[in-house]
Amino acid sequence: MTRLNGRRILVVEDEALVAMLVEDALLDAGATVIGPAATVAEALVLIERDLPEVAVLDLNLAGETSTPVADVLAARGVPFVVATGYGAEGLPPGHASVPVLAKPYDPDDLTQALARLCR
């Protein structure tokens, strides 16, 4: 299992069950979870309160695009992985080089992708 010992990871995911599974996988890997945030506004508040080291970002938050969150994370130098059912075509403008995890994904794939970003 990939270890994320103490890494502060923001989770932006609007589906409660998926958010719980992601949170459990990250906690099992030793991470500190910030969130999960289900809306852009919630995510932006969490970023202001406790800047994460890395983030996992769902693109579609109940019909709202999470591009503003991606923009703020990029501007602050916080790497992130996009978890989406839309594939790489759905990446926000200006974020084409961001790693993408296609939903549904294995929790181990998520922790490995985040560990790579933390290096």
Secondary structure, 3 states (H helix, E strand, C coil): CCCCCCCEEEEECCCHHHHHHHHHHHHHCCCEEEEEECCHHHHHHHHHHCCCCEEEEECEECCEECHHHHHHHHHCCCCEEEEECCCHHHCCCCCCCCCEEECCCCHHHHHHHHHHHHC
